[in-house]
């Protein structure tokens, strides 16, 4: 019998990366003398990877950005972010205990994020979480990304799981919409970076703390 795969988003779900994302983004846009963004702007910026985050920051500051200028800015962001990793980023309260519970119950765990693999994998590794996950799939791992459900399903396949035994956990519309588009049960967390109340996303269930992520809840959502 194949174990169910529980798929987690990364930023705003597993790990609070806000301080380091904001710092690296501000370092990046300072090259063009843009005013820094704050934490209150973050929910409008994250979710589609670093390239889109930079583009949205320029839009937020009503500053045009030529396509040709993006690669150098992206490199500046990546270099700064990687150099400081893991920085102030930390797992959310109760996460480690929840992962231990689920792993002990025989679930397969995986990460599906729109963050680039080259940023996601070392972050997870340096926070000593890598041993929990069968695979980490980034926004550049496949030819598609959330909210395309293929991103979740390909992650599950890469982890050795089956597409009919999946649960998605995330904090934003990309995560929950990807799950809904693939008829996959989902859990939303409200402590991440959604720019709308998570109650409006249409998740199967909402937890306010990882203490609530129990084996019993998972079984009920998969039933």
C-alpha positions in Angstrom: 0.0 0.0 0.0 1.4 3.3 -1.1 1.7 6.0 1.6 -0.1 9.3 1.1 2.2 12.2 0.2 1.7 15.4 2.1 3.0 18.3 0.0 4.0 21.6 1.7 4.6 25.0 0.2 7.8 26.7 1.5 7.7 30.4 2.1 5.0 31.4 4.5 4.0 27.8 5.2 7.0 25.8 6.4 9.3 28.7 7.0 8.9 32.4 7.8 11.3 33.8 5.2 9.8 37.4 5.2 12.8 39.1 6.9 15.3 37.8 4.4 13.1 38.2 1.3 12.5 41.8 2.2 16.2 42.4 2.9 17.3 40.9 -0.4 14.6 42.6 -2.4 15.5 46.0 -0.9 19.2 45.3 -1.6 18.2 44.5 -5.2 16.0 47.5 -5.9 18.5 49.9 -4.2 20.6 49.4 -7.4 18.0 51.5 -9.2 17.5 53.9 -6.3 14.0 52.6 -5.5 12.5 53.3 -2.0 12.6 50.1 0.1 9.6 47.9 0.6 8.2 46.9 4.0 6.7 43.8 5.5 3.3 45.2 4.8 4.1 45.0 1.0 5.3 41.4 1.1 1.9 39.7 0.6 1.6 41.6 -2.7 5.1 40.6 -3.8 5.7 37.0 -3.0 4.3 33.8 -4.5 5.7 33.5 -8.0 9.4 33.5 -7.3 12.2 36.1 -7.3 11.8 37.4 -10.8 8.1 38.3 -10.4 8.9 39.7 -6.9 11.3 42.1 -8.5 8.9 43.1 -11.2 6.1 43.7 -8.7 8.4 45.8 -6.6 9.1 48.1 -9.5 5.4 48.2 -10.3 4.7 49.1 -6.7 7.1 52.0 -7.0 5.6 53.0 -10.4 9.0 52.5 -12.1 9.3 51.0 -15.5 11.5 47.9 -15.8 12.8 46.7 -19.1 13.0 42.9 -19.7 16.7 43.2 -20.5 17.3 44.7 -17.0 15.8 41.7 -15.1 18.7 39.2 -15.4 21.2 41.4 -13.7 18.7 42.4 -10.9 17.8 38.7 -10.5 21.5 37.8 -10.1 21.9 40.6 -7.5 18.9 39.2 -5.5 20.1 35.6 -5.7 23.7 36.5 -4.7 22.5 38.5 -1.7 19.9 35.9 -0.6 22.2 32.9 -0.9 25.1 34.7 0.9 22.9 35.3 4.0 21.1 32.0 4.1 19.3 31.0 6.3 19.5 34.5 7.8 16.6 35.2 10.1 14.3 32.6 8.4 12.9 30.1 10.8 10.4 27.2 10.8 7.0 28.2 12.1 6.1 27.2 15.7 5.1 23.5 16.0 6.4 22.6 12.5 9.1 20.2 13.6 6.8 18.3 16.0 4.2 18.1 13.2 6.7 16.7 10.7 7.9 14.1 13.3 4.2 13.1 13.9 3.5 12.7 10.2 6.7 10.9 9.4 6.2 8.5 12.3 2.7 7.7 11.0 4.2 6.6 7.7 3.4 9.6 5.5 5.7 10.7 2.7 6.5 14.4 2.8 7.5 16.7 0.0 7.9 20.4 -0.8 6.4 22.2 -3.8 7.4 25.8 -4.0 7.5 28.5 -6.7 10.9 29.5 -5.2 13.9 28.5 -7.4 15.4 25.1 -6.6 18.8 26.6 -6.0 17.3 28.8 -3.3 14.8 26.4 -1.8 17.0 23.3 -1.4 19.9 25.0 0.5 17.5 26.9 2.7 15.8 23.7 3.8 19.2 22.0 4.2 20.7 24.8 6.3 17.7 24.7 8.6 18.3 21.0 9.0 14.9 20.0 7.6 16.1 18.1 4.5 15.8 14.7 6.1 12.0 15.1 6.4 11.3 15.4 2.7 11.4 12.9 -0.1 11.9 15.7 -2.6 11.9 19.4 -3.0 10.5 20.8 -6.3 11.0 24.5 -7.1 9.4 26.9 -9.5 12.0 26.0 -12.1 12.0 22.2 -11.6 9.3 21.5 -14.2 7.9 23.4 -17.2 4.9 24.4 -15.0 4.3 25.9 -11.6 1.5 26.5 -9.1 -1.4 27.3 -9.5 -1.0 24.5 -12.2 -1.9 21.3 -10.4 0.7 19.5 -12.5 3.3 21.1 -10.2 1.9 19.3 -7.2 1.3 16.0 -9.0 4.8 16.0 -10.6 6.3 16.7 -7.2 4.4 13.7 -5.8 5.6 11.5 -8.6 9.2 12.6 -8.0 8.7 11.8 -4.3 7.6 8.2 -5.2 4.0 8.8 -4.3 0.7 8.3 -6.1 -1.5 11.1 -7.6 -4.7 9.8 -5.8 -3.1 10.0 -2.4 -2.1 13.6 -1.9 -2.7 16.4 0.6 -1.5 20.0 -0.1 -0.7 22.5 2.7 -0.1 26.1 1.8 -0.6 29.8 2.7 -1.7 31.4 -0.5 -4.0 31.3 -3.5 -1.4 29.6 -5.7 -1.2 26.6 -3.3 -5.0 26.2 -2.7 -6.0 26.9 -6.3 -3.4 24.3 -7.5 -5.0 21.8 -5.2 -8.5 22.7 -6.2 -7.6 22.5 -9.9 -6.3 19.0 -9.3 -9.2 17.9 -7.0 -6.6 17.5 -4.2 -7.7 18.1 -0.5 -5.9 21.1 1.0 -5.1 22.8 4.3 -4.5 26.6 4.4 -2.4 28.3 7.1 -3.2 31.9 8.0 0.2 32.9 9.3 1.8 33.2 5.8 1.8 35.7 3.1 -1.6 35.6 1.5 -2.9 39.0 0.3 -6.5 38.0 1.0 -8.0 36.2 4.1 -7.2 32.5 3.8 -10.9 31.8 4.6 -11.7 33.0 1.0 -9.3 30.6 -0.7 -11.6 27.6 -0.6 -9.2 25.2 1.2 -10.7 22.0 2.6 -9.6 23.0 6.1 -7.7 25.8 7.9 -5.3 25.3 10.8 -4.0 28.3 12.9 -1.0 26.4 14.3 1.0 23.3 13.4 -0.2 21.7 16.6 -3.5 21.2 14.8 -1.8 19.2 12.0 -2.6 15.8 13.4 -2.7 12.3 11.9 -6.5 12.3 12.7 -7.0 15.5 10.7 -5.0 14.2 7.7 -7.0 10.9 7.7 -10.3 12.8 7.8 -9.4 15.0 4.9 -8.3 12.1 2.8 -11.3 9.9 3.6 
